[in-house]
Amino acid sequence: MSTETLLVELGTEELPPKNLKTLGLAFRDGIVDGLAQRQLAHGEVQWFASPRRLAVLIREVALQAPDQTVEALGPPADRARDDAGEWTPAAVGFARKQGVDPAQLETIDTPKGPRLGLRQTRAGASAGDSLNTIINDSVHALPIAKRMRWGASRVEFVRPVHWVVAMLGEHCDHGEVLGLPTGNTTRGHRFHSSGEIRLARPEDYPGALAEAKVVADFAQRRAMIREQVETEASALKATAVIDEDLLDEVTGLVEWPVALTGAFEERFLAVPAEALVSSMKEHQKYFHVVDGEGQLLPHFITVSNIESEDPVQVIDGNERVIRPRLADAAFFFDTDKKTSLESRVAQLDKIVFQQKLGTLLEKTRRLERLAAGLAQLIGSNPEHAARAALLSKTDLVTEMVLEFPDMQGIAGAYYAAHDGEQAEVAAAQAQQYWPRFAGDRLPESATAAALGLADRLDTLVGIFGIGQPPTGSKDPFALRRASLSVLRILVEKELDLDLRQCLALAAEQYPAGLLADDTGEQVLTYMLERFRAWYEEEAIPVEVFRAVSATDPSRPLDIQRRVHAVHAFGRLPEAQALAAANKRVANILGKLEVGHSFGEVSADLLREPQEKELAEALQALGTESAGHLDRGAYTEALASLAALRSPVDAFFDGVMVNTEDAALRDNRLNLLNALRDRFLQVADISQLAGTK
């Protein structure tokens, strides 16, 4: 099989750095998928992405895909000819559809019997003939939110495109892509290289660009930047804090990385470190450095896109740029401290939280009451929680947060401490927003947990209550994230609160008649559904969560314990038999008239030895399982009930439930109901039937 190396490159104006990695991977996948769809085999795949290019290099690409035998099936063979031996209309119609004479059709055996059919050999795809379509399809499929036009062209792309390389071996004429003819010439670094670079072979691409001061491989460039930044930090006897997202963004900004260390005045260290880091990171794309105790140092590391003959000038330029930004942060900090957070509360009346739900001041008043109520439920200090809630949104009207939005909460913590607030109240200002994202830390104090729960529950019941729940594509108030945060706080901090009760408490803080009557149940259902994704990540089958949900639980910590207990029970050898038995019991009891009342099992009406054995087993296990349930030891409770497998199997083998004797029948139904109730105290394990 003949093969060649394939190179495709789009040469552009500077691409969006935050999306560069995504675009590079998507372009690679598009080209690879295009080859796969045409059954064109290939070898190693390498992708490239730099500010001015997206490229893919694929070795050993088959020039021709293997021929394919295509089989088309028509009517059953016994309907192909009539009694006179002539072709039937069905056969003639099928042949016409295939573009052949009926005589060219043949009988093909299929699982459904002989069929009239046609076998044809179709030539495999040619890599050369297919390449233009593959490239254009890949370009159009790139995840670009907003495309642009340039010049007089009607072509659209994320940035203007200036050249396209498409080489299959030495052949480079593969039609037009984005209005440009394909060729074998690329370009190097914007400043360190000039003119076009003609490639003799696709394999020359990485080396030719390296000579032109371009490290085209995204991963290689990223690793270089990390190493250089760490080296610069070590020269300071410090540690560079390398945020992975920032590292990706910086990798998307440079083609020839050169790390340089700058400094700023120590006086700025009096400003909250988070504000300084925000300014350096968000505005200048600098990496900050810390000492051995994690304290910010008055230095930064920038990554230049040029190898300057006078790096001191480059460093000086960066220092001059960052200085006024840090000075602004210092000014805002000093100015804000002159006004206490408490005195800012009234300003919240000018900020609308949601048109129907009122202002931030109204939300604050609700949070005061709700946070205090939740604090009481978890055994915390209600006064601290109410105070933390009163101040919780006041930093939104400070100069610091207006300039640095990601300082929300953090600034409040600094200002509350400066105002002399209780340490727990001050810390809660920042911790109310924890966790901010999946895997983030949780609030440390009970006061912060109460405030964080109150803030999210207030938003959830408010938005649901006015009929604006999130949809598949729209969640402007981040209710999904809020729900997961509430569940994480309750479960991981082991706060055994009843979510139904908490939601009712949150709804009570709103004016009467504002929220829908069923708001609490709507939100409860929505929030507990978030557990599905939670347990999917833990590889717990959905049937396990369904089994627990069937008991209408509303305490997240209790749900967590039940789910893990049922998951453990499902792995026992007795589990499937007992699940199937419970399903059978549910079917039997489900056929009874609505409102049927069950009574106690009468020992006098137990006739068969199998039903006596089951009744005795239930009674014997009753005290043991009740003790486990009282302690919330659901795993132990279900493990003890596994001993019922043998008597349950024997009961269904030897006892007729629907006997004609009404008294015996009712007593046996009572016995089955007692069996089902014993399991339902943990979960409806009938949901596990037929799963492994």
VMD Tcl script that draws the C-alpha trace (Angstrom):
set ca {
  {0.00 0.00 0.00}
  {1.44 3.38 -1.04}
  {1.56 6.05 1.66}
  {2.67 9.64 2.02}
  {2.98 12.14 4.85}
  {0.20 14.73 5.00}
  {0.63 18.32 6.19}
  {-2.20 20.83 6.45}
  {-1.63 24.35 7.84}
  {-3.85 27.43 8.07}
  {-1.80 30.61 8.36}
  {-3.71 33.40 10.08}
  {-3.65 36.66 11.94}
  {-3.23 36.22 15.72}
  {-5.79 33.68 16.93}
  {-7.74 34.04 20.22}
  {-5.26 32.76 22.83}
  {-7.86 31.35 25.23}
  {-9.38 29.22 22.45}
  {-6.18 28.24 20.65}
  {-5.79 24.81 22.24}
  {-9.44 23.96 21.58}
  {-9.17 25.06 17.96}
  {-5.95 23.10 17.43}
  {-7.41 19.88 18.80}
  {-10.66 20.33 16.86}
  {-8.77 20.91 13.61}
  {-6.73 17.76 14.22}
  {-9.86 15.74 14.96}
  {-11.59 17.07 11.84}
  {-8.77 15.97 9.53}
  {-8.42 12.57 11.23}
  {-12.19 11.97 11.11}
  {-12.26 12.92 7.43}
  {-9.64 10.27 6.67}
  {-11.46 7.70 8.80}
  {-14.78 8.32 7.03}
  {-13.07 7.45 3.75}
  {-11.24 4.46 5.28}
  {-7.87 6.03 4.53}
  {-5.45 4.45 6.99}
  {-2.65 6.48 8.54}
  {0.09 6.47 11.14}
  {1.22 8.94 13.81}
  {-0.74 12.21 14.14}
  {0.87 15.43 15.37}
  {-1.01 18.71 15.81}
  {0.31 22.25 15.99}
  {-1.22 25.50 17.18}
  {0.47 28.86 17.63}
  {-0.83 32.44 17.48}
  {-0.51 32.48 13.68}
  {-1.28 28.92 12.65}
  {-3.27 25.71 13.05}
  {-1.64 22.64 11.55}
  {-1.77 18.85 11.41}
  {1.02 16.48 10.34}
  {-0.02 12.86 9.71}
  {2.44 10.19 8.69}
  {1.87 7.16 6.45}
  {-1.45 8.27 4.98}
  {-2.77 5.69 2.51}
  {-3.08 7.18 -0.95}
  {-5.96 4.87 -1.82}
  {-8.58 3.26 0.41}
  {-9.36 -0.41 -0.24}
  {-12.18 -1.22 -2.63}
  {-15.52 -1.92 -0.98}
  {-18.18 -4.46 -1.81}
  {-21.55 -2.76 -1.49}
  {-24.63 -4.90 -1.08}
  {-28.16 -3.60 -1.80}
  {-31.14 -5.77 -0.87}
  {-34.46 -5.79 -2.70}
  {-37.70 -7.80 -2.37}
  {-37.80 -11.44 -1.16}
  {-36.46 -13.82 -3.81}
  {-39.77 -15.72 -4.06}
  {-41.46 -12.47 -5.18}
  {-38.94 -11.69 -7.89}
  {-40.79 -13.54 -10.70}
  {-44.46 -14.27 -11.38}
  {-45.98 -17.64 -12.24}
  {-45.04 -17.15 -15.88}
  {-41.39 -16.62 -14.95}
  {-41.45 -12.90 -15.75}
  {-39.90 -10.26 -13.52}
  {-42.41 -8.81 -11.08}
  {-42.94 -5.04 -10.80}
  {-41.12 -5.12 -7.42}
  {-38.03 -6.69 -9.03}
  {-38.11 -4.32 -12.01}
  {-38.50 -1.30 -9.72}
  {-35.59 -2.39 -7.54}
  {-33.35 -2.92 -10.60}
  {-34.32 0.49 -11.99}
  {-33.45 2.11 -8.65}
  {-30.00 0.48 -8.77}
  {-29.48 1.51 -12.39}
  {-29.06 -2.05 -13.71}
  {-30.98 -4.61 -15.74}
  {-32.96 -7.17 -13.66}
  {-30.78 -9.90 -15.14}
  {-27.80 -8.48 -13.23}
  {-29.51 -9.08 -9.89}
  {-28.75 -12.15 -7.79}
  {-30.19 -14.04 -4.85}
  {-28.51 -13.19 -1.54}
  {-29.04 -15.21 1.65}
  {-29.97 -13.06 4.65}
  {-31.11 -13.83 8.21}
  {-34.65 -13.09 7.00}
  {-34.41 -15.46 4.07}
  {-33.25 -15.19 0.43}
  {-33.57 -11.67 -1.03}
  {-33.12 -10.29 -4.51}
  {-30.03 -8.11 -4.40}
  {-27.09 -6.50 -6.10}
  {-23.42 -6.73 -5.16}
  {-21.12 -4.07 -6.55}
  {-17.47 -3.27 -6.03}
  {-16.91 0.40 -5.30}
  {-13.44 1.86 -5.72}
  {-11.89 3.12 -2.48}
  {-11.46 6.83 -1.90}
  {-8.37 8.60 -3.18}
  {-6.53 10.67 -0.57}
  {-5.51 13.25 -3.15}
  {-9.01 13.66 -4.55}
  {-10.56 13.81 -1.07}
  {-8.15 16.19 0.64}
  {-9.82 19.47 -0.35}
  {-13.19 18.30 0.95}
  {-11.64 16.96 4.15}
  {-9.88 20.26 4.88}
  {-12.90 22.44 4.10}
  {-15.22 20.25 6.17}
  {-12.78 20.44 9.09}
  {-12.52 24.23 8.82}
  {-16.30 24.71 8.77}
  {-16.74 22.37 11.75}
  {-14.35 24.27 14.03}
  {-15.97 25.52 17.26}
  {-15.95 29.23 16.44}
  {-18.56 31.31 18.25}
  {-18.21 34.35 15.99}
  {-16.66 34.37 12.52}
  {-15.39 37.44 10.69}
  {-14.87 38.61 7.11}
  {-11.90 40.58 5.83}
  {-11.21 42.66 2.76}
  {-13.69 42.23 -0.09}
  {-13.92 38.48 0.45}
  {-17.12 36.72 1.51}
  {-15.03 34.07 3.27}
  {-15.52 33.83 7.05}
  {-13.16 32.55 9.73}
  {-12.18 33.39 13.29}
  {-9.31 35.57 12.00}
  {-8.10 36.58 8.51}
  {-6.29 33.73 6.74}
  {-3.20 34.58 4.64}
  {-1.88 31.22 3.48}
  {-2.85 27.56 3.35}
  {-0.42 24.64 3.18}
  {-1.75 21.28 2.00}
  {0.95 18.76 1.13}
  {0.44 15.07 0.46}
  {4.01 14.06 -0.06}
  {5.43 16.59 -2.52}
  {2.06 17.27 -4.14}
  {0.58 20.56 -2.88}
  {-2.09 21.61 -5.37}
  {-5.34 20.64 -3.67}
  {-7.76 23.37 -4.72}
  {-8.91 26.32 -2.63}
  {-9.45 26.55 1.12}
  {-11.04 29.70 2.56}
  {-10.64 31.37 -0.82}
  {-6.88 30.72 -1.02}
  {-5.04 28.21 -3.21}
  {-3.18 25.54 -1.28}
  {0.58 25.38 -1.57}
  {3.81 24.42 0.18}
  {4.94 27.78 1.56}
  {4.58 28.81 5.19}
  {5.88 31.73 7.24}
  {7.96 32.01 10.38}
  {8.00 34.37 13.36}
  {6.46 37.76 12.67}
  {9.58 39.61 13.91}
  {12.43 37.09 13.86}
  {11.76 35.83 10.34}
  {10.93 37.38 7.00}
  {9.63 36.06 3.70}
  {8.07 32.75 2.81}
  {9.47 29.35 3.77}
  {9.15 26.77 1.03}
  {8.78 23.20 2.27}
  {10.23 20.37 0.17}
  {8.51 17.66 2.23}
  {5.81 17.70 4.93}
  {8.28 16.15 7.39}
  {10.39 19.31 7.19}
  {7.66 21.43 8.79}
  {8.61 21.41 12.53}
  {12.30 21.89 11.87}
  {11.83 24.62 9.27}
  {9.64 26.61 11.66}
  {12.05 26.12 14.55}
  {14.79 27.69 12.39}
  {12.37 30.58 11.78}
  {11.91 31.05 15.56}
  {8.53 29.32 15.81}
  {7.83 26.47 18.24}
  {4.69 25.31 16.50}
  {3.90 22.33 18.74}
  {1.50 23.63 21.42}
  {2.45 21.03 24.04}
  {6.18 21.54 23.46}
  {5.82 25.32 23.73}
  {3.73 24.98 26.89}
  {6.37 22.75 28.50}
  {9.09 25.25 27.53}
  {7.18 28.10 29.16}
  {6.64 26.13 32.37}
  {10.33 25.22 32.55}
  {11.48 28.77 31.85}
  {9.10 30.28 34.42}
  {10.20 27.79 37.08}
  {13.84 28.51 36.28}
  {13.29 32.27 36.64}
  {11.54 31.71 39.97}
  {14.30 29.46 41.28}
  {16.82 32.25 40.57}
  {14.81 34.30 43.08}
  {14.76 31.34 45.52}
  {10.98 31.49 45.15}
  {8.16 29.44 43.67}
  {6.19 30.46 40.61}
  {2.43 29.96 40.92}
  {1.47 28.51 37.54}
  {-2.26 28.57 36.91}
  {-3.00 25.98 34.20}
  {-5.52 28.15 32.37}
  {-3.12 31.08 32.37}
  {-0.36 28.78 31.12}
  {-2.59 27.73 28.21}
  {-3.41 31.36 27.45}
  {0.22 32.47 27.50}
  {1.10 29.50 25.29}
  {-1.48 30.87 22.87}
  {0.13 34.32 22.89}
  {3.70 33.48 21.89}
  {5.51 31.51 19.20}
  {9.04 31.86 20.57}
  {8.76 32.06 24.38}
  {11.32 33.93 26.46}
  {10.60 34.24 30.20}
  {11.77 37.41 31.97}
  {11.56 38.49 35.61}
  {10.34 41.92 36.67}
  {9.70 43.60 40.01}
  {7.39 46.11 41.67}
  {7.67 48.22 44.82}
  {7.30 46.39 48.12}
  {4.83 49.02 49.31}
  {2.20 47.40 47.11}
  {2.34 44.27 49.27}
  {0.15 46.13 51.76}
  {-2.68 45.66 49.25}
  {-4.59 42.33 49.39}
  {-2.47 39.80 47.51}
  {-5.50 38.59 45.57}
  {-5.96 42.05 44.02}
  {-2.31 42.23 42.98}
  {-2.46 38.72 41.52}
  {-5.69 39.55 39.70}
  {-4.13 42.61 38.13}
  {-0.97 40.76 37.08}
  {-2.80 37.69 35.83}
  {-5.91 39.06 34.16}
  {-4.52 42.24 32.62}
  {-0.85 41.49 31.97}
  {-0.72 37.67 31.83}
  {2.11 37.59 34.38}
  {2.93 34.69 36.68}
  {3.32 35.71 40.31}
  {5.85 34.23 42.74}
  {5.65 33.34 46.43}
  {8.11 32.52 49.18}
  {8.37 29.28 51.13}
  {5.37 30.22 53.26}
  {3.19 31.06 50.27}
  {3.46 34.81 50.74}
  {3.44 36.98 47.62}
  {6.81 38.47 46.63}
  {7.31 41.79 44.80}
  {8.27 40.08 41.55}
  {6.52 38.77 38.46}
  {7.48 36.63 35.49}
  {6.37 37.61 32.01}
  {6.77 35.58 28.81}
  {7.89 37.60 25.82}
  {7.33 36.62 22.20}
  {10.73 37.93 21.11}
  {14.34 37.23 21.98}
  {15.47 40.76 22.65}
  {19.08 41.92 22.36}
  {18.34 44.16 25.35}
  {16.00 42.24 27.70}
  {16.44 44.90 30.37}
  {14.43 47.27 28.21}
  {11.67 44.68 27.82}
  {11.56 44.13 31.58}
  {11.50 47.87 32.23}
  {8.58 48.28 29.84}
  {6.59 45.61 31.66}
  {7.36 47.15 35.04}
  {6.18 50.55 33.81}
  {2.92 48.98 32.58}
  {2.10 47.12 35.78}
  {2.99 49.95 38.18}
  {-0.10 52.13 37.56}
  {-2.39 49.12 37.81}
  {-0.99 48.18 41.19}
  {-1.18 51.83 42.22}
  {-4.88 51.80 41.31}
  {-5.43 48.71 43.46}
  {-3.65 50.39 46.38}
  {-5.73 53.54 45.95}
  {-9.00 51.60 45.86}
  {-8.01 49.62 48.94}
  {-7.10 52.70 50.95}
  {-10.21 54.56 49.82}
  {-12.59 51.69 50.58}
  {-11.27 51.27 54.13}
  {-12.48 54.78 54.98}
  {-16.10 53.55 54.78}
  {-17.33 50.59 56.83}
  {-19.18 47.75 55.22}
  {-22.16 48.26 57.51}
  {-22.58 51.82 56.31}
  {-22.75 50.54 52.72}
  {-25.80 48.34 53.32}
  {-28.25 51.07 52.30}
  {-26.55 51.39 48.89}
  {-27.69 47.87 48.03}
  {-31.20 49.24 47.55}
  {-30.00 50.73 44.24}
  {-28.91 47.37 42.81}
  {-31.58 45.10 41.35}
  {-31.10 41.43 42.14}
  {-33.98 40.34 39.87}
  {-36.85 42.48 38.67}
  {-39.59 40.44 40.37}
  {-37.50 39.48 43.39}
  {-36.36 42.98 44.28}
  {-33.06 44.61 45.12}
  {-29.92 43.30 46.76}
  {-31.02 45.04 49.95}
  {-34.22 42.99 49.98}
  {-32.19 39.85 49.32}
  {-29.86 40.82 52.17}
  {-32.77 41.12 54.60}
  {-33.99 37.67 53.55}
  {-30.50 36.25 53.99}
  {-30.24 37.66 57.52}
  {-33.29 35.67 58.61}
  {-32.55 32.56 56.56}
  {-28.87 32.29 57.52}
  {-29.78 32.68 61.21}
  {-32.41 29.94 60.88}
  {-30.00 27.57 59.13}
  {-27.28 28.32 61.68}
  {-29.67 27.27 64.42}
  {-30.42 24.01 62.60}
  {-26.73 23.11 62.33}
  {-25.90 24.18 65.87}
  {-24.01 27.33 64.91}
  {-24.27 30.89 66.19}
  {-27.38 32.54 64.62}
  {-26.16 36.06 65.50}
  {-22.86 35.54 63.67}
  {-24.70 34.12 60.66}
  {-27.14 37.04 60.55}
  {-24.30 39.56 60.84}
  {-22.33 37.85 58.08}
  {-25.44 37.90 55.89}
  {-26.03 41.61 56.54}
  {-22.56 42.43 55.22}
  {-22.41 39.71 52.55}
  {-23.13 41.86 49.48}
  {-21.76 45.20 50.60}
  {-18.37 44.78 48.93}
  {-20.20 44.90 45.58}
  {-20.37 48.68 45.98}
  {-16.67 49.10 46.83}
  {-14.18 50.57 44.38}
  {-12.02 47.44 44.61}
  {-14.74 45.07 43.40}
  {-15.96 47.51 40.76}
  {-12.43 47.45 39.31}
  {-11.61 43.79 40.06}
  {-14.87 41.78 39.93}
  {-13.12 38.55 40.94}
  {-12.36 40.20 44.32}
  {-16.04 39.82 45.29}
  {-16.17 38.27 48.75}
  {-12.38 38.41 49.14}
  {-12.47 42.20 49.42}
  {-15.37 41.91 51.83}
  {-13.32 39.65 54.10}
  {-10.45 42.18 54.24}
  {-12.76 45.12 54.87}
  {-14.78 43.28 57.52}
  {-11.57 42.41 59.38}
  {-10.48 46.07 59.10}
  {-13.86 47.14 60.51}
  {-13.29 44.95 63.58}
  {-15.94 42.36 62.80}
  {-15.78 38.94 64.45}
  {-13.15 36.75 62.74}
  {-15.79 34.19 61.76}
  {-18.03 36.92 60.31}
  {-15.14 38.39 58.31}
  {-13.99 35.03 56.95}
  {-17.57 34.20 55.90}
  {-17.54 37.12 53.45}
  {-15.14 35.22 51.20}
  {-16.17 31.68 52.11}
  {-19.85 32.27 51.29}
  {-18.94 31.73 47.63}
  {-17.04 28.47 48.20}
  {-17.15 26.17 46.30}
  {-16.91 28.39 43.23}
  {-16.41 25.46 40.84}
  {-16.31 21.65 40.77}
  {-13.69 20.35 43.19}
  {-13.20 23.72 44.87}
  {-12.80 23.98 48.65}
  {-15.84 24.20 50.93}
  {-16.59 26.91 53.52}
  {-14.54 26.21 56.63}
  {-16.76 27.60 59.39}
  {-20.36 26.80 60.26}
  {-21.21 30.51 59.89}
  {-19.84 30.57 56.34}
  {-21.66 27.32 55.53}
  {-24.96 28.74 56.82}
  {-24.49 31.91 54.75}
  {-23.44 30.00 51.62}
  {-26.46 27.71 51.90}
  {-28.80 30.62 52.55}
  {-27.58 32.63 49.54}
  {-28.01 29.72 47.12}
  {-31.33 28.49 48.53}
  {-32.77 32.01 48.40}
  {-31.84 32.29 44.72}
  {-33.14 28.82 43.89}
  {-36.59 29.25 45.44}
  {-36.85 32.80 44.12}
  {-36.08 32.03 40.48}
  {-38.12 28.81 40.44}
  {-40.92 30.52 42.34}
  {-41.42 33.15 39.62}
  {-41.44 30.50 36.89}
  {-37.96 30.96 35.42}
  {-36.17 27.63 36.01}
  {-33.05 26.91 33.94}
  {-33.47 25.34 30.52}
  {-31.13 23.08 28.59}
  {-29.13 26.00 27.22}
  {-29.90 28.89 29.60}
  {-29.04 29.11 33.28}
  {-28.35 32.82 33.90}
  {-28.40 32.48 37.69}
  {-26.14 29.37 37.66}
  {-28.77 27.30 39.48}
  {-27.15 24.00 38.47}
  {-23.90 25.03 40.10}
  {-25.78 26.42 43.11}
  {-27.60 23.10 43.57}
  {-24.43 21.05 43.41}
  {-22.73 23.43 45.85}
  {-25.56 23.01 48.36}
  {-25.39 19.23 48.04}
  {-21.61 19.23 48.46}
  {-21.76 21.40 51.58}
  {-24.46 19.27 53.20}
  {-22.85 15.94 52.31}
  {-19.14 16.64 52.66}
  {-19.50 18.74 55.81}
  {-21.91 16.11 57.16}
  {-24.74 18.56 57.87}
  {-27.79 16.34 58.22}
  {-30.39 18.90 57.17}
  {-33.77 18.18 55.58}
  {-33.64 19.97 52.24}
  {-37.44 20.16 52.07}
  {-37.47 21.98 55.42}
  {-34.64 24.33 54.33}
  {-36.42 25.22 51.10}
  {-39.64 25.91 52.98}
  {-37.70 28.19 55.33}
  {-36.19 30.01 52.34}
  {-39.60 30.45 50.68}
  {-41.06 31.89 53.91}
  {-38.71 34.86 53.65}
  {-40.46 36.10 50.49}
  {-43.68 38.16 50.56}
  {-46.83 36.06 50.62}
  {-48.18 35.22 47.16}
  {-44.99 36.06 45.26}
  {-43.80 32.48 44.77}
  {-45.75 29.56 43.30}
  {-47.30 27.23 45.88}
  {-45.31 24.20 44.76}
  {-41.97 26.02 44.59}
  {-40.35 23.95 47.34}
  {-41.17 20.62 45.69}
  {-40.06 21.90 42.28}
  {-36.69 22.95 43.63}
  {-36.28 19.78 45.70}
  {-36.87 17.59 42.65}
  {-34.48 19.69 40.57}
  {-31.74 19.64 43.20}
  {-31.91 15.93 43.91}
  {-31.68 15.24 40.18}
  {-28.20 16.80 40.34}
  {-27.20 13.70 42.35}
  {-27.40 11.68 39.11}
  {-24.31 13.30 37.64}
  {-22.63 13.12 41.05}
  {-23.06 9.34 41.22}
  {-22.21 8.83 37.55}
  {-18.77 10.26 38.33}
  {-18.48 7.68 41.13}
  {-19.46 4.90 38.67}
  {-22.56 4.07 40.74}
  {-25.34 2.64 38.51}
  {-28.35 4.91 38.03}
  {-30.61 2.11 39.32}
  {-29.03 2.50 42.76}
  {-29.97 6.18 42.97}
  {-33.41 5.34 41.59}
  {-33.88 2.75 44.33}
  {-33.14 5.33 47.01}
  {-35.19 8.05 45.30}
  {-38.26 5.80 45.35}
  {-38.50 6.30 49.12}
  {-38.98 10.09 48.67}
  {-35.88 11.15 50.64}
  {-35.03 14.80 51.25}
  {-31.89 14.70 53.43}
  {-28.84 14.79 51.13}
  {-26.43 13.37 53.71}
  {-28.88 10.54 54.39}
  {-29.29 9.97 50.63}
  {-25.52 9.72 50.26}
  {-25.33 7.06 52.97}
  {-28.27 5.10 51.54}
  {-26.88 5.17 47.99}
  {-23.52 3.80 49.07}
  {-25.27 1.17 51.20}
  {-27.44 0.02 48.28}
  {-24.41 0.04 45.98}
  {-22.57 -2.23 48.42}
  {-25.66 -4.45 48.80}
  {-25.93 -4.76 45.02}
  {-22.56 -6.50 44.94}
  {-23.64 -9.23 47.38}
  {-24.46 -12.66 45.91}
  {-27.97 -12.50 47.42}
  {-28.77 -9.08 45.92}
  {-30.27 -10.08 42.58}
  {-32.52 -12.78 44.04}
  {-33.83 -10.42 46.73}
  {-34.26 -7.58 44.22}
  {-36.26 -9.87 41.94}
  {-38.34 -11.05 44.92}
  {-39.07 -7.47 45.95}
  {-40.10 -6.66 42.40}
  {-42.45 -9.63 42.47}
  {-43.83 -8.47 45.81}
  {-44.32 -4.94 44.44}
  {-46.25 -6.34 41.46}
  {-48.49 -8.45 43.71}
  {-49.22 -5.60 46.12}
  {-49.63 -3.14 43.26}
  {-52.63 -5.08 41.94}
  {-54.59 -4.53 45.14}
  {-57.35 -1.97 45.21}
  {-56.32 1.60 45.99}
  {-56.59 2.20 49.71}
  {-56.12 -1.42 50.67}
  {-55.03 -1.49 54.31}
  {-52.47 -3.97 55.61}
  {-52.50 -5.36 59.09}
  {-50.21 -7.28 61.40}
  {-49.15 -10.80 60.47}
  {-51.15 -13.35 62.49}
  {-49.11 -16.37 63.60}
  {-52.35 -18.41 63.84}
  {-52.94 -18.00 60.11}
  {-49.51 -19.21 59.03}
  {-50.17 -22.65 57.56}
  {-47.27 -23.59 55.32}
  {-43.80 -24.19 56.77}
  {-42.28 -21.76 54.23}
  {-44.42 -18.85 55.36}
  {-43.72 -19.67 58.99}
  {-39.99 -19.68 58.24}
  {-40.20 -16.28 56.50}
  {-42.23 -14.76 59.33}
  {-39.75 -16.06 61.91}
  {-36.79 -14.73 59.88}
  {-38.39 -11.30 59.62}
  {-39.04 -11.21 63.33}
  {-35.54 -12.40 64.18}
  {-33.95 -9.74 61.98}
  {-36.31 -7.00 63.11}
  {-34.40 -5.94 66.22}
  {-31.01 -6.21 64.52}
  {-31.94 -4.17 61.43}
  {-33.84 -1.62 63.55}
  {-30.67 -1.02 65.56}
  {-28.68 -0.45 62.38}
  {-31.34 1.92 61.02}
  {-31.44 3.94 64.23}
  {-27.70 4.58 63.79}
  {-28.03 5.29 60.08}
  {-25.91 2.22 59.40}
  {-27.67 1.35 56.16}
  {-24.91 -0.86 54.81}
  {-25.10 -3.08 57.88}
  {-28.92 -3.05 57.78}
  {-29.05 -4.29 54.19}
  {-26.28 -6.81 54.83}
  {-28.33 -8.31 57.66}
  {-31.40 -8.50 55.41}
  {-29.41 -10.51 52.87}
  {-30.07 -13.51 55.15}
  {-33.70 -13.41 53.95}
  {-32.82 -14.78 50.53}
  {-33.33 -18.44 51.42}
  {-36.69 -18.06 53.24}
  {-37.97 -15.67 50.55}
  {-37.06 -18.09 47.75}
  {-38.71 -20.94 49.69}
  {-41.86 -18.87 50.25}
  {-42.41 -18.21 46.56}
  {-41.61 -21.84 45.71}
  {-44.02 -23.38 48.24}
  {-46.76 -20.87 49.10}
  {-49.71 -19.70 47.00}
  {-50.45 -16.10 47.94}
  {-53.80 -15.70 46.17}
  {-55.51 -18.60 47.83}
  {-59.33 -18.75 47.89}
  {-59.34 -18.47 51.69}
  {-59.61 -14.69 52.20}
  {-58.14 -14.74 55.70}
  {-55.08 -16.73 54.61}
  {-54.68 -14.55 51.53}
  {-54.78 -11.30 53.52}
  {-52.33 -12.67 56.07}
  {-49.89 -13.64 53.34}
  {-50.25 -10.21 51.77}
  {-49.53 -8.70 55.18}
  {-46.41 -10.87 55.38}
  {-45.21 -9.71 51.95}
  {-45.93 -6.11 52.88}
  {-43.86 -6.54 56.06}
  {-41.02 -7.94 53.91}
  {-41.19 -5.02 51.48}
  {-41.41 -2.45 54.30}
  {-38.27 -3.86 55.87}
  {-36.29 -3.06 52.72}
  {-38.11 0.21 52.01}
  {-36.72 1.57 55.24}
  {-33.50 1.90 53.22}
  {-34.48 1.79 49.53}
  {-36.73 0.16 46.97}
  {-34.32 -2.60 45.98}
  {-36.80 -3.94 43.41}
  {-35.26 -1.22 41.19}
  {-32.08 -3.31 41.12}
  {-33.77 -6.32 39.53}
  {-32.07 -7.36 36.32}
  {-29.01 -5.12 36.81}
  {-25.45 -6.12 37.53}
}
mol new
graphics top color blue
foreach p $ca { graphics top sphere $p radius 0.5 }
foreach p [lrange $ca 0 end-1] q [lrange $ca 1 end] { graphics top cylinder $p $q radius 0.2 }
display resetview
